[in-house]
Amino acid sequence: MSARGWPQVRRALVRPTFGESPQLLRVGIAGMPQPFWPFYRACVWMSGLYFRIASRGEVVGRENIPQGGGWMYASNHLSSADPPLIAAILLPRWVKHMAKIELFQRPVLGFLFALGGTFPVRRFKSDLGALREAQNLLAAGEIIGMFPEGHRSETRALVEAHPGTALLALRSNAPVLPVAITGSEAFRRGPLIGIQQPRVRVVIGKPFRFNHQGRITRVDVEAAQGRIMREIAALLPARYRGVYRERFADLPEKAAVDLAGSARARSA
């Protein structure tokens, strides 16, 4: 084996065995495995099968999903089940998610996350590396999954969003697909909750984009952040809107899709 190839092999072996070193925590480092489509598809397919068996699922608004090109979804976040649940709905498209960098510090788990196309982000900081990675993926026609709140809500209701999703939407000018989830908080009690088959609903809104030109200011980011969270809140019943319930007091108590009465729903 060449001297150049050995470090690659050594990193690939050491990483899942002993965890991640600070050097390997940078986005795009060669030590991370290349994302592997068959691995991703198998994992997401099995997740989708589990959700079909373990929940009474409903998906509303499939017709709003863009059929091609790069775009991002923005969703509320209730449990760790949310990313695979949405990914299963979007198959056969491949969704690339940001995940908190702490997950990549865990032996084996971080390696598997990277293998599935997930890349790390330093939350609560201006992680320009993760932002550039997401922009490059969008420009290449990929889908990026975003949870603007940055973490799961402990109360199931919306919490204050972080600016990362809005900044990415402004810098990339990619379409944003709003998604609202209800009921998946039940899975925080563990996979055995599936015996009770909780009711889970995923509502997909109409995509929109900002088409921003020029320098991005804090006012621009705040306005974009407000628009994104309003679109999500409008798809949620009032009890899930949390800090945005009063901020968007003009929204009806019921989700917009319920008031419309014409949205088509299908089993997840």
Secondary structure as UniProt FT lines:
FT   TURN            3..4
FT   HELIX           5..18
FT   HELIX           22..25
FT   TURN            27..28
FT   TURN            30..31
FT   HELIX           37..54
FT   STRAND          56..60
FT   HELIX           62..64
FT   STRAND          71..75
FT   TURN            80..81
FT   HELIX           82..90
FT   TURN            91..92
FT   STRAND          95..100
FT   HELIX           101..105
FT   TURN            107..108
FT   HELIX           109..115
FT   TURN            116..117
FT   STRAND          119..121
FT   TURN            123..124
FT   HELIX           128..139
FT   TURN            140..141
FT   STRAND          143..146
FT   TURN            148..149
FT   HELIX           164..172
FT   STRAND          176..182
FT   HELIX           184..189
FT   HELIX           191..196
FT   STRAND          199..204
FT   HELIX           218..234
FT   HELIX           238..240
FT   TURN            242..243
FT   HELIX           244..247
FT   TURN            248..250
FT   HELIX           256..260
FT   STRAND          265..267
//
